[in-house]
Amino acid sequence: MIFDAKLNNLHKMMEFITDLATKVGFSEKDMHKIQLASEEALVNVISYAYPPLENGRVEILCTFKIGKYITITIKDKGLPFNPLEHCKVNVKASLEERKPGGLGIFF
């Protein structure tokens, strides 16, 4: 499924993923993990992959075997990003020591 990389399409993207993951038969706990990881990745693509006035697209591919697994692939043609090149977040730091954001790679 292909979507315009816009935040107002996030609900449709998540609905697409959730509907397929539901068919696989994941527990509620696992569904929350799938939703969290998918939403984090999609919001990052929408927010950072394309320059401000450039229209981008996001392709979401899902393969699954009922009762076994789901593989979610998110593709874009935006700016490259390598999470290995970014600083690691100190998750043990107090809230006062942390800056907002930056936990996406950790998730």
All heavy atoms as an XYZ file, in Angstrom:
849
protein
N       0.853     -1.157      0.000
C       0.000      0.000      0.000
C       0.910      1.235      0.000
O       1.891      1.271      0.734
C      -0.896     -0.035      1.236
C      -1.881      1.078      1.313
S      -3.266      0.935      0.206
C      -4.284     -0.224      1.056
N       0.565      2.225     -0.792
C       1.365      3.449     -0.884
C       0.531      4.628     -0.385
O      -0.642      4.768     -0.732
C       1.837      3.691     -2.336
C       2.731      2.533     -2.790
C       2.577      5.029     -2.442
C       3.142      2.593     -4.247
N       1.179      5.457      0.442
C       0.528      6.628      1.032
C       1.385      7.865      0.788
O       2.612      7.762      0.731
C       0.387      6.456      2.549
C      -0.410      5.263      2.976
C       0.202      4.029      3.170
C      -1.770      5.367      3.201
C      -0.519      2.925      3.586
C      -2.509      4.267      3.615
C      -1.881      3.040      3.799
N       0.750      9.034      0.718
C       1.502     10.284      0.757
C       2.087     10.410      2.156
O       1.414     10.092      3.147
C       0.600     11.488      0.460
C       0.181     11.551     -0.997
O       0.938     11.047     -1.862
O      -0.904     12.094     -1.271
N       3.331     10.864      2.233
C       4.032     10.982      3.523
C       3.553     12.236      4.253
O       4.256     13.242      4.331
C       5.539     11.001      3.306
N       2.352     12.149      4.788
C       1.726     13.258      5.521
C       1.191     12.722      6.843
O       0.651     11.613      6.911
C       0.553     13.838      4.723
C       0.883     14.258      3.314
C       1.413     15.645      3.303
C       1.647     16.083      1.858
N       2.655     17.057      1.742
N       1.323     13.526      7.884
C       0.831     13.095      9.196
C      -0.666     12.797      9.186
O      -1.118     11.923      9.918
C       1.149     14.138     10.269
C       2.572     14.082     10.825
C       2.807     15.222     11.805
C       2.870     12.748     11.478
N      -1.419     13.502      8.336
C      -2.860     13.238      8.322
C      -3.188     11.870      7.704
O      -4.325     11.430      7.760
C      -3.645     14.357      7.651
C      -3.265     14.574      6.202
O      -2.297     14.009      5.707
N      -4.020     15.401      5.512
N      -2.205     11.182      7.132
C      -2.397      9.825      6.623
C      -1.944      8.760      7.620
O      -2.098      7.569      7.358
C      -1.636      9.621      5.305
C      -2.287     10.349      4.161
O      -3.498     10.541      4.144
N      -1.490     10.761      3.196
N      -1.384      9.178      8.740
C      -0.861      8.224      9.714
C      -1.946      7.255     10.196
O      -1.702      6.060     10.323
C      -0.226      8.953     10.902
C       0.390      8.061     11.981
C       1.537      7.232     11.408
C       0.884      8.918     13.139
N      -3.129      7.761     10.435
C      -4.219      6.891     10.910
C      -4.505      5.790      9.880
O      -4.666      4.621     10.244
C      -5.477      7.704     11.195
C      -6.630      6.870     11.635
N      -6.713      6.313     12.891
C      -7.734      6.450     10.972
C      -7.821      5.598     12.982
N      -8.462      5.659     11.829
N      -4.561      6.141      8.604
C      -4.813      5.148      7.552
C      -3.672      4.131      7.473
O      -3.909      2.934      7.279
C      -4.967      5.837      6.194
C      -6.192      6.676      6.061
C      -6.197      7.354      4.708
C      -7.268      8.421      4.650
N      -7.199      9.197      3.409
N      -2.438      4.606      7.623
C      -1.285      3.708      7.596
C      -1.354      2.716      8.752
O      -1.144      1.510      8.574
C       0.016      4.509      7.690
C       0.291      5.408      6.527
S       1.800      6.370      6.853
C       1.643      7.669      5.647
N      -1.643      3.230      9.935
C      -1.709      2.383     11.118
C      -2.888      1.401     11.032
O      -2.775      0.257     11.456
C      -1.812      3.239     12.385
C      -0.559      4.042     12.682
S       0.908      2.996     12.878
C       0.411      1.967     14.249
N      -3.967      1.852     10.468
C      -5.124      0.980     10.283
C      -4.780     -0.186      9.347
O      -5.159     -1.329      9.600
C      -6.285      1.808      9.724
C      -7.613      1.111      9.722
C      -8.717      2.071      9.301
O      -8.812      2.382      8.094
O      -9.483      2.504     10.187
N      -4.054      0.114      8.279
C      -3.617     -0.921      7.339
C      -2.775     -1.977      8.061
O      -3.020     -3.181      7.942
C      -2.823     -0.266      6.201
C      -2.174     -1.234      5.259
C      -2.929     -1.989      4.378
C      -0.800     -1.394      5.254
C      -2.323     -2.895      3.508
C      -0.183     -2.282      4.383
C      -0.954     -3.040      3.510
N      -1.798     -1.525      8.831
C      -0.913     -2.443      9.562
C      -1.692     -3.216     10.629
O      -1.570     -4.435     10.752
C       0.262     -1.672     10.197
C       1.187     -1.149      9.094
C       1.021     -2.540     11.199
C       2.215     -0.140      9.569
N      -2.513     -2.520     11.401
C      -3.261     -3.144     12.483
C      -4.242     -4.191     11.960
O      -4.376     -5.273     12.544
C      -4.001     -2.075     13.314
O      -3.030     -1.160     13.844
C      -4.797     -2.689     14.450
N      -4.906     -3.895     10.859
C      -5.848     -4.859     10.290
C      -5.145     -6.161      9.911
O      -5.643     -7.251     10.186
C      -6.554     -4.270      9.065
C      -7.591     -3.207      9.419
O      -7.925     -3.071     10.619
O      -8.052     -2.518      8.501
N      -3.984     -6.037      9.276
C      -3.257     -7.251      8.883
C      -2.701     -7.983     10.104
O      -2.766     -9.211     10.180
C      -2.143     -6.902      7.908
C      -2.616     -6.472      6.517
C      -1.443     -5.996      5.679
C      -3.341     -7.598      5.819
N      -2.166     -7.247     11.056
C      -1.613     -7.879     12.262
C      -2.715     -8.577     13.054
O      -2.487     -9.636     13.639
C      -0.895     -6.842     13.122
N      -3.906     -8.029     13.038
C      -5.032     -8.650     13.731
C      -5.356    -10.008     13.098
O      -5.643    -10.977     13.804
C      -6.265     -7.724     13.693
O      -5.926     -6.503     14.357
C      -7.457     -8.352     14.377
N      -5.298    -10.077     11.780
C      -5.575    -11.344     11.081
C      -4.581    -12.438     11.468
O      -4.920    -13.617     11.460
C      -5.532    -11.128      9.569
C      -6.687    -10.333      9.052
C      -6.573    -10.109      7.559
C      -7.711     -9.218      7.089
N      -7.617     -8.897      5.677
N      -3.350    -12.036     11.792
C      -2.331    -13.020     12.172
C      -2.682    -13.646     13.519
O      -2.379    -14.810     13.766
C      -0.927    -12.379     12.182
C       0.123    -13.356     12.677
C      -0.568    -11.862     10.791
N      -3.325    -12.872     14.396
C      -3.751    -13.421     15.676
C      -2.839    -13.089     16.843
O      -2.753    -13.858     17.793
N      -2.180    -11.942     16.804
C      -1.304    -11.544     17.901
C      -2.104    -11.216     19.153
O      -3.251    -10.790     19.087
C      -0.478    -10.309     17.507
C       0.602    -10.608     16.520
C       0.462    -10.245     15.192
C       1.765    -11.260     16.901
C       1.453    -10.524     14.267
C       2.766    -11.543     15.986
C       2.609    -11.174     14.673
N      -1.456    -11.371     20.298
C      -2.070    -10.983     21.566
C      -2.172     -9.459     21.610
O      -1.509     -8.751     20.839
C      -1.212    -11.469     22.738
O       0.018    -10.752     22.767
N      -2.969     -8.964     22.532
C      -3.113     -7.512     22.692
C      -1.764     -6.868     23.019
O      -1.432     -5.809     22.491
C      -4.133     -7.210     23.784
C      -4.481     -5.738     23.881
C      -5.605     -5.477     24.872
O      -6.462     -6.357     25.076
O      -5.603     -4.372     25.446
N      -0.979     -7.535     23.862
C       0.346     -7.023     24.233
C       1.244     -6.912     22.993
O       1.910     -5.894     22.784
C       0.979     -7.943     25.269
C       2.342     -7.498     25.740
C       2.902     -8.465     26.774
C       4.292     -8.059     27.192
N       4.869     -8.999     28.162
N       1.262     -7.945     22.168
C       2.080     -7.915     20.953
C       1.563     -6.882     19.954
O       2.341     -6.238     19.260
C       2.150     -9.295     20.309
C       3.023    -10.258     21.097
O       3.890     -9.785     21.874
O       2.842    -11.485     20.945
N       0.243     -6.725     19.878
C      -0.331     -5.711     18.984
C       0.151     -4.315     19.378
O       0.473     -3.503     18.517
C      -1.857     -5.768     19.013
C      -2.438     -6.943     18.257
S      -2.119     -6.867     16.478
C      -3.069     -5.443     16.017
N       0.220     -4.044     20.678
C       0.701     -2.735     21.135
C       2.158     -2.524     20.714
O       2.540     -1.432     20.309
C       0.555     -2.588     22.649
C      -0.852     -2.393     23.085
N      -1.629     -1.314     22.745
C      -1.658     -3.179     23.849
C      -2.823     -1.418     23.258
N      -2.874     -2.553     23.942
N       2.974     -3.568     20.792
C       4.378     -3.465     20.378
C       4.485     -3.208     18.876
O       5.295     -2.373     18.430
C       5.136     -4.750     20.735
C       5.323     -4.960     22.220
C       6.006     -6.294     22.493
C       6.150     -6.580     23.955
N       6.793     -7.884     24.209
N       3.687     -3.906     18.095
C       3.683     -3.710     16.641
C       3.252     -2.289     16.309
O       3.863     -1.615     15.476
C       2.756     -4.747     15.963
C       3.371     -6.151     16.078
C       2.481     -4.386     14.508
C       2.404     -7.279     15.748
N       2.214     -1.817     16.971
C       1.717     -0.464     16.721
C       2.737      0.595     17.117
O       2.958      1.564     16.384
C       0.392     -0.243     17.451
C      -0.725     -1.064     16.857
C      -1.972     -1.082     17.721
O      -1.907     -0.985     18.951
N      -3.122     -1.235     17.082
N       3.377      0.424     18.262
C       4.369      1.391     18.723
C       5.545      1.478     17.753
O       5.940      2.571     17.333
C       4.872      1.036     20.122
C       5.970      1.938     20.689
C       5.470      3.355     20.870
C       6.491      1.380     22.006
N       6.088      0.332     17.370
C       7.241      0.323     16.461
C       6.861      0.889     15.093
O       7.613      1.684     14.513
C       7.776     -1.101     16.318
N       5.694      0.513     14.587
C       5.258      0.994     13.275
C       5.013      2.495     13.294
O       5.445      3.215     12.388
C       3.981      0.270     12.840
O       4.195     -1.109     12.719
N       4.326      2.963     14.314
C       4.042      4.399     14.395
C       5.325      5.209     14.518
O       5.475      6.252     13.874
C       3.111      4.686     15.572
C       2.707      6.149     15.632
C       1.673      6.426     16.705
O       0.829      5.557     16.983
O       1.723      7.536     17.268
N       6.257      4.746     15.318
C       7.533      5.450     15.492
C       8.259      5.558     14.153
O       8.735      6.630     13.768
C       8.392      4.718     16.519
C       9.719      5.376     16.799
C       9.607      6.732     17.488
O       8.638      6.973     18.225
O      10.516      7.558     17.267
N       8.350      4.464     13.435
C       9.048      4.469     12.139
C       8.327      5.365     11.139
O       8.966      6.155     10.422
C       9.153      3.044     11.599
N       7.012      5.282     11.077
C       6.257      6.087     10.118
C       6.336      7.581     10.422
O       6.521      8.398      9.517
C       4.796      5.626     10.081
C       4.583      4.269      9.420
C       3.190      3.733      9.724
C       4.822      4.359      7.924
N       6.215      7.933     11.692
C       6.304      9.360     12.051
C       7.686      9.905     11.715
O       7.816     11.034     11.231
C       5.948      9.583     13.546
C       6.310     10.988     13.998
C       4.465      9.318     13.767
N       8.734      9.110     11.930
C      10.077      9.568     11.580
C      10.232      9.774     10.076
O      10.815     10.767      9.641
C      11.129      8.599     12.101
C      11.369      8.765     13.585
O      11.083      9.809     14.154
N      11.883      7.731     14.207
N       9.718      8.862      9.278
C       9.786      9.036      7.821
C       9.016     10.286      7.419
O       9.515     11.132      6.677
C       9.224      7.801      7.082
C       9.037      8.095      5.599
C      10.149      6.603      7.272
N       7.798     10.420      7.920
C       6.964     11.571      7.566
C       7.620     12.874      8.010
O       7.626     13.867      7.276
C       5.564     11.433      8.206
C       4.818     10.261      7.570
C       4.773     12.726      8.076
C       3.577      9.819      8.337
N       8.204     12.890      9.191
C       8.750     14.129      9.762
C      10.130     14.505      9.250
O      10.466     15.692      9.194
C       8.825     14.000     11.286
O       7.544     13.790     11.820
N      10.956     13.509      8.876
C      12.358     13.816      8.599
C      12.884     13.370      7.233
O      13.937     13.837      6.811
C      13.247     13.174      9.675
C      12.879     13.589     11.070
C      12.373     12.663     11.977
C      13.006     14.917     11.483
C      12.014     13.037     13.264
C      12.650     15.296     12.766
C      12.157     14.356     13.649
O      11.805     14.731     14.915
N      12.210     12.478      6.544
C      12.777     11.929      5.312
C      12.739     12.907      4.147
O      13.589     12.851      3.263
C      12.066     10.636      4.920
N      11.768     13.796      4.147
C      11.599     14.685      3.000
C      11.782     16.141      3.413
O      11.312     16.544      4.478
C      10.208     14.484      2.388
C      10.022     13.086      1.844
C       9.349     12.112      2.578
C      10.553     12.727      0.614
C       9.201     10.823      2.090
C      10.410     11.440      0.112
C       9.729     10.495      0.864
O       9.597      9.225      0.373
N      12.441     16.937      2.565
C      12.562     18.376      2.853
C      11.169     18.995      3.002
O      10.191     18.469      2.451
C      13.288     18.930      1.624
C      14.024     17.753      1.059
C      13.144     16.558      1.349
N      11.068     20.115      3.729
C       9.767     20.676      4.106
C       8.724     20.816      2.995
O       7.579     20.500      3.203
C      10.130     22.047      4.680
C      11.509     21.863      5.205
C      12.168     20.877      4.282
N       9.079     21.265      1.836
C       8.060     21.486      0.810
C       8.029     20.379     -0.249
O       7.361     20.520     -1.272
C       8.260     22.855      0.149
C       8.108     24.044      1.102
C       8.425     25.355      0.398
C       6.714     24.093      1.705
N       8.704     19.294      0.006
C       8.735     18.194     -0.955
C       7.667     17.158     -0.585
O       7.519     16.783      0.564
C      10.115     17.514     -0.936
C      10.273     16.454     -1.986
C      11.669     15.846     -1.958
O      12.648     16.598     -1.815
O      11.764     14.607     -2.062
N       6.907     16.732     -1.585
C       5.910     15.692     -1.360
C       6.567     14.328     -1.486
O       7.152     14.021     -2.510
C       4.761     15.813     -2.355
C       3.947     17.060     -2.133
O       3.761     17.476     -1.003
N       3.469     17.659     -3.195
N       6.464     13.549     -0.456
C       7.040     12.217     -0.475
C       5.971     11.159     -0.362
O       4.798     11.450     -0.136
N       6.399      9.935     -0.528
C       5.491      8.802     -0.425
C       6.096      7.748      0.488
O       7.313      7.648      0.598
C       5.233      8.234     -1.805
C       4.670      9.349     -2.712
C       4.028      8.840     -3.882
N       2.773      8.209     -3.474
C       1.705      8.155     -4.227
N       1.728      8.689     -5.408
N       0.621      7.557     -3.828
N       5.230      6.973      1.094
C       5.630      5.882      1.968
C       4.939      4.615      1.460
O       3.729      4.617      1.243
C       5.197      6.137      3.432
C       5.537      4.955      4.305
C       5.818      7.397      3.970
N       5.735      3.575      1.260
C       5.173      2.297      0.859
C       5.274      1.340      2.045
O       6.339      1.205      2.647
C       5.936      1.728     -0.337
C       5.388      0.417     -0.827
C       6.102     -0.118     -2.060
O       7.073      0.519     -2.524
O       5.684     -1.176     -2.552
N       4.168      0.715      2.366
C       4.136     -0.240      3.469
C       3.821     -1.614      2.889
O       2.787     -1.808      2.241
C       3.075      0.138      4.522
C       3.327      1.559      5.048
C       3.078     -0.868      5.674
C       2.234      2.090      5.938
N       4.739     -2.532      3.125
C       4.560     -3.906      2.663
C       4.427     -4.805      3.880
O       5.240     -4.708      4.815
C       5.772     -4.357      1.845
C       6.143     -3.484      0.651
C       7.536     -3.818      0.168
C       5.143     -3.683     -0.454
N       3.443     -5.653      3.887
C       3.252     -6.590      4.994
C       3.143     -8.002      4.436
O       2.356     -8.255      3.521
C       1.983     -6.268      5.769
S       2.015     -4.688      6.629
N       3.947     -8.878      4.971
C       3.800    -10.294      4.671
C       3.543    -11.001      5.994
O       4.045    -10.578      7.038
C       5.057    -10.875      3.993
O       6.192    -10.628      4.822
C       5.305    -10.235      2.632
N       2.747    -12.031      5.943
C       2.412    -12.701      7.192
C       2.002    -14.140      6.946
O       1.683    -14.530      5.829
C       1.290    -11.959      7.924
C      -0.008    -11.889      7.163
C      -0.975    -12.858      7.338
C      -0.248    -10.856      6.281
C      -2.172    -12.795      6.645
C      -1.445    -10.779      5.580
C      -2.417    -11.758      5.766
N       2.047    -14.894      8.021
C       1.507    -16.245      8.042
C       0.610    -16.310      9.269
O       1.076    -16.059     10.397
C       2.611    -17.289      8.120
C       2.083    -18.706      8.057
C       3.186    -19.708      7.847
C       2.542    -21.090      7.702
N       3.519    -22.096      7.347
N      -0.656    -16.578      9.046
C      -1.628    -16.566     10.130
C      -1.170    -17.493     11.259
O      -0.773    -18.625     11.030
C      -3.025    -16.956      9.611
C      -3.516    -15.860      8.664
C      -4.004    -17.169     10.754
C      -4.828    -16.126      7.990
N      -1.206    -16.941     12.455
C      -0.809    -17.691     13.642
C       0.687    -17.751     13.863
O       1.139    -18.331     14.848
N       1.484    -17.157     12.976
C       2.936    -17.286     13.071
C       3.663    -15.940     13.168
O       4.327    -15.668     14.152
C       3.491    -18.049     11.855
C       2.989    -19.453     11.720
C       3.645    -20.361     12.718
C       3.209    -21.799     12.491
N       3.790    -22.711     13.398
N       3.591    -15.118     12.119
C       4.416    -13.911     12.080
C       3.834    -12.868     11.134
O       2.963    -13.171     10.315
C       5.840    -14.237     11.633
C       5.922    -14.701     10.185
C       6.026    -13.779      9.149
C       5.896    -16.052      9.865
C       6.072    -14.201      7.829
C       5.951    -16.482      8.552
C       6.048    -15.544      7.534
O       6.083    -15.951      6.228
N       4.345    -11.663     11.262
C       4.103    -10.586     10.304
C       5.431     -9.878     10.094
O       6.206     -9.686     11.032
C       3.009     -9.605     10.773
C       2.685     -8.594      9.658
C       3.429     -8.880     12.043
C       1.413     -7.802      9.922
N       5.722     -9.544      8.862
C       6.892     -8.736      8.527
C       6.374     -7.443      7.921
O       5.605     -7.474      6.954
C       7.803     -9.463      7.517
O       8.215    -10.705      8.078
C       9.021     -8.611      7.175
N       6.777     -6.326      8.506
C       6.346     -5.013      8.029
C       7.566     -4.300      7.473
O       8.546     -4.097      8.190
C       5.716     -4.187      9.167
C       4.524     -4.946      9.766
C       5.313     -2.800      8.672
C       4.053     -4.415     11.087
N       7.495     -3.928      6.207
C       8.579     -3.197      5.564
C       8.056     -1.819      5.196
O       7.009     -1.699      4.556
C       9.054     -3.937      4.292
O       9.436     -5.266      4.650
C      10.228     -3.214      3.648
N       8.793     -0.789      5.609
C       8.423      0.593      5.307
C       9.484      1.152      4.381
O      10.665      1.198      4.741
C       8.306      1.423      6.600
C       7.219      0.830      7.499
C       8.029      2.895      6.280
C       7.175      1.395      8.892
N       9.071      1.571      3.186
C      10.004      2.089      2.187
C       9.697      3.550      1.880
O       8.527      3.945      1.838
C       9.887      1.308      0.872
C      10.319     -0.123      0.946
C      10.211     -0.734     -0.443
C      10.709     -2.152     -0.488
N      10.673     -2.687     -1.862
N      10.747      4.315      1.679
C      10.585      5.697      1.238
C      11.771      6.057      0.361
O      12.748      5.321      0.302
C      10.487      6.649      2.437
C      11.785      6.750      3.220
O      12.650      7.557      2.826
O      11.938      6.027      4.222
N      11.665      7.167     -0.327
C      12.758      7.650     -1.170
C      13.260      8.993     -0.656
O      13.723      9.827     -1.408
C      12.297      7.755     -2.623
C      11.995      6.385     -3.214
C      11.691      6.439     -4.674
C      11.444      5.020     -5.161
N      11.169      4.953     -6.562
N      13.185      9.142      0.651
C      13.609     10.386      1.290
C      15.096     10.386      1.586
O      15.855      9.536      1.112
N      15.492     11.348      2.399
C      16.889     11.488      2.781
C      17.361     10.242      3.519
O      16.622      9.697      4.345
C      17.062     12.714      3.680
C      16.650     14.053      3.063
C      16.632     15.149      4.118
C      17.570     14.408      1.916
N      18.568      9.771      3.238
C      19.062      8.578      3.929
C      19.259      8.829      5.424
O      19.552      9.948      5.845
C      20.407      8.293      3.266
C      20.647      9.345      2.273
C      19.502     10.298      2.268
N      19.089      7.772      6.195
C      19.270      7.855      7.645
C      19.873      6.549      8.123
O      19.345      5.472      7.843
C      17.924      8.094      8.339
C      18.022      8.082      9.835
C      18.517      9.178     10.516
C      17.632      6.972     10.565
C      18.613      9.169     11.904
C      17.724      6.945     11.947
C      18.215      8.058     12.607
N      20.970      6.655      8.844
C      21.610      5.474      9.412
C      21.580      5.609     10.933
O      22.330      6.401     11.501
C      23.052      5.347      8.914
C      23.736      4.109      9.446
O      23.223      3.428     10.325
N      24.901      3.811      8.910
N      20.747      4.828     11.614
C      20.643      4.969     13.066
C      21.936      4.629     13.793
O      22.136      5.059     14.927
C      19.529      3.983     13.441
C      19.431      3.048     12.300
C      19.883      3.794     11.084
N      22.828      3.904     13.163
C      24.098      3.548     13.803
C      25.051      4.742     13.904
O      26.016      4.701     14.648
C      24.775      2.406     13.043
C      23.968      1.112     12.956
C      24.690      0.097     12.088
C      23.666      0.553     14.328
N      24.767      5.801     13.146
C      25.618      6.990     13.165
C      25.170      8.012     14.219
O      25.765      9.070     14.338
C      25.609      7.665     11.793
C      26.236      6.828     10.704
C      26.120      7.471      9.331
O      25.434      8.509      9.195
O      26.707      6.920      8.397
N      24.153      7.721     14.971
C      23.609      8.681     15.924
C      23.940      8.287     17.349
O      24.135      7.126     17.666
C      22.105      8.819     15.712
C      21.796      9.425     14.384
N      21.719     10.773     14.182
C      21.622      8.862     13.168
C      21.484     11.017     12.908
N      21.418      9.861     12.269
N      23.975      9.294     18.198
C      24.322      9.082     19.605
C      23.308      8.173     20.284
O      22.123      8.231     20.004
C      24.349     10.418     20.344
S      25.554     11.567     19.689
N      23.817      7.393     21.190
C      22.931      6.562     21.985
C      22.347      7.403     23.109
O      22.989      8.303     23.633
C      23.696      5.371     22.548
C      24.126      4.412     21.470
C      24.697      3.159     22.042
C      25.075      2.255     20.877
N      25.478      0.951     21.296
N      21.122      7.085     23.471
C      20.416      7.811     24.521
C      20.711      7.149     25.860
O      20.694      5.927     25.971
C      18.896      7.791     24.243
C      18.133      8.450     25.374
C      18.590      8.456     22.925
N      20.994      7.972     26.850
C      21.200      7.460     28.200
C      19.826      7.279     28.839
O      19.244      8.212     29.378
C      22.061      8.415     29.024
C      22.294      7.893     30.430
O      21.820      6.829     30.808
N      23.028      8.663     31.209
N      19.289      6.064     28.765
C      17.952      5.810     29.281
C      17.911      5.787     30.809
O      16.836      5.766     31.398
C      17.371      4.493     28.706
C      17.139      4.609     27.225
C      18.251      3.315     29.039
N      19.065      5.819     31.436
C      19.116      5.843     32.903
C      19.185      7.266     33.456
O      19.140      7.456     34.659
C      20.294      5.007     33.394
C      20.118      3.543     33.035
C      21.198      2.676     33.603
C      20.932      1.248     33.137
N      21.566      0.263     33.924
N      19.293      8.240     32.572
C      19.350      9.644     33.008
C      17.992     10.055     33.582
O      16.947      9.549     33.169
C      19.719     10.547     31.831
N      18.020     10.985     34.511
C      16.772     11.480     35.094
C      16.037     12.330     34.061
O      16.620     12.776     33.070
C      17.065     12.310     36.344
O      17.711     13.513     35.973
N      14.764     12.565     34.302
C      13.978     13.390     33.384
C      14.556     14.797     33.255
O      14.498     15.399     32.185
C      12.519     13.459     33.847
C      11.721     12.168     33.713
C      10.305     12.346     34.278
C      11.662     11.716     32.271
N      15.116     15.314     34.340
C      15.690     16.657     34.305
C      16.920     16.722     33.404
O      17.232     17.757     32.832
C      16.068     17.116     35.721
C      14.883     17.351     36.646
C      14.310     16.055     37.221
O      15.030     15.030     37.301
O      13.117     16.069     37.566
N      17.634     15.614     33.280
C      18.862     15.567     32.473
C      18.596     15.300     30.992
O      19.455     15.533     30.164
C      19.791     14.458     32.993
C      20.288     14.694     34.401
C      21.060     13.499     34.938
O      20.551     12.358     34.855
O      22.177     13.722     35.434
N      17.426     14.828     30.666
C      17.117     14.457     29.281
C      16.532     15.598     28.494
O      15.805     16.432     29.023
C      16.093     13.327     29.250
C      16.633     12.041     29.714
C      15.624     10.967     29.431
N      15.989      9.769     30.162
C      15.258      8.698     30.211
N      14.126      8.654     29.587
N      15.665      7.659     30.881
N      16.832     15.592     27.209
C      16.174     16.502     26.274
C      14.940     15.782     25.729
O      14.940     14.554     25.639
C      17.111     16.842     25.109
C      18.341     17.601     25.513
C      19.219     17.855     24.312
C      20.518     18.501     24.748
N      21.443     18.678     23.636
N      13.900     16.531     25.329
C      12.729     15.881     24.743
C      13.103     15.131     23.462
O      13.953     15.572     22.692
C      11.783     17.036     24.425
C      12.246     18.165     25.290
C      13.728     17.965     25.464
N      12.437     14.005     23.241
C      12.659     13.230     22.015
C      13.915     12.387     22.110
O      14.543     12.256     23.148
N      14.240     11.772     20.973
C      15.465     11.001     20.871
C      15.375      9.550     21.308
O      16.370      8.848     21.326
N      14.182      9.098     21.675
C      14.054      7.713     22.123
C      13.648      6.752     21.004
O      13.576      5.554     21.210
C      13.043      7.613     23.272
C      13.502      8.247     24.575
C      12.369      8.236     25.590
C      14.711      7.536     25.137
N      13.392      7.274     19.824
C      12.946      6.432     18.710
C      13.903      5.323     18.360
O      13.500      4.178     18.161
N      15.174      5.621     18.285
C      16.173      4.597     17.956
C      16.221      3.555     19.069
O      16.295      2.369     18.807
C      17.566      5.229     17.717
C      17.504      6.113     16.481
C      18.633      4.157     17.577
C      18.740      6.952     16.270
N      16.129      4.004     20.312
C      16.119      3.090     21.444
C      14.925      2.129     21.345
O      15.060      0.942     21.569
C      16.065      3.872     22.753
C      15.897      3.009     23.968
C      16.950      2.253     24.455
C      14.677      2.956     24.624
C      16.782      1.443     25.567
C      14.503      2.162     25.744
C      15.561      1.397     26.211
N      13.754      2.662     20.994
C      12.559      1.802     20.841
C      12.811      0.782     19.763
O      12.445     -0.343     19.816
C      11.312      2.595     20.487
C      10.743      3.388     21.636
C      10.142      4.600     21.413
C      10.802      2.923     22.932
C       9.593      5.332     22.442
C      10.261      3.644     23.976
C       9.654      4.854     23.732
